[in-house]
């Protein structure tokens, strides 16, 4: 398999590089930690390593060194499509090189061959669909796949440590192949006809997903590709990536680890912000009977903040500029449906809310993040059930966290175990004792 061969070829150099760095410079100091950071959610504490992606506060994400516009331009695309193969993005994340169309298609073919969902999981989803949030269903379904883990089976059979990454890659391909089908089934169960989705071997992942949830037209196929690519990775410290990494560091398999990551993604300060954000826009629209005036929106935003709530889709723990993942989606929307009323409202929020947040003076970054606009695209193309949006985020996020997990196994990253202190110890440290 092409991914296996490419990673295998790179591994000796990577292992030698990391071993040398740690052996020769293991004592080199890269950061200091303050009491504010210890009590402040470890913001900006440099304590993780990922070569899959990096977020520059002043520029945004680079995936394997490529900015979002570069990724969208350079990755190969299906004929007639504006957005690249998602399989090509996965190749880039795992291998670190821009693939040819044949290499991107090889990943897409792997996915097609692995996309079948076990019957018991379909049954479990069907019996729980009515009572549960789509994210609960997705996380359960991922755990339901766990008995099929090749990593866990081979680990207990006595696999050598330097082989760990091989079944991790197999499991990751199985998981990322099945996730779009699981997501589509959850959508169909909760909001459509309950149909078990069938993949079409002639379509790529994005087009297949659109078809499986019953949305027609080339534009939504591009939205699906764009969405999964943009949400794939955002370095290792965000909640979903970090939780997945942490859990996997105990040598849990990718199903246990990613299910935990999804549970973190389901929080409103992280992935759930996309559902919250569309809900916020629709509330404004409903309250004012359409798009409000600038002054009405400004007052609404102030009232919202004064009631003690956050404005979803704005602010970021690392970024200090508008998120390039926001910009890519905003530009797509402006190009394809400039007159859509919810888009006009989202554009107005983009103009007004950063000013209000600046005036309030609390948020370190008043600019929009990825979640400020993603729901507007889904809503426009008819995916209007916005409690489903975080599931879409999860399908994309799996690409990044599994790529990180494969490389963490390949480079023998150890059990993660930072140190905690007591408040009395911090007080003593503050007094210089
Ligand atoms: N609306 C209102 N207040 C905000 C705000 C927003 N959008 N963003 C930050 N603030 C507030 C914080 O709540 C915090 O207030 P307190 O001092 O009262 O606790 C203060 O400004 C400082 O926060 P910060 O250092 O700027 O931001 P954090 O790193 O602590 O948090 C984030 C980052 C994203 C959780 C925060 O900006 C937020 O809550 N945004 C809205 C939710 C959102 O869009 N989340 C999605 C992020 C992207 C993703 O992961 O998907």
Boltz pocket constraint, residues with backbone or C-beta under 6 A from the ligand:
constraints:
  - pocket:
      binder: B
      contacts: [[A, 43], [A, 238], [A, 268], [A, 269], [A, 270], [A, 271], [A, 272], [A, 273], [A, 305], [A, 309], [A, 310], [A, 311], [A, 312], [A, 313], [A, 314], [A, 315], [A, 316], [A, 317], [A, 318], [A, 362], [A, 363], [A, 364], [A, 365], [A, 369], [A, 370], [A, 371]]
      max_distance: 6.0
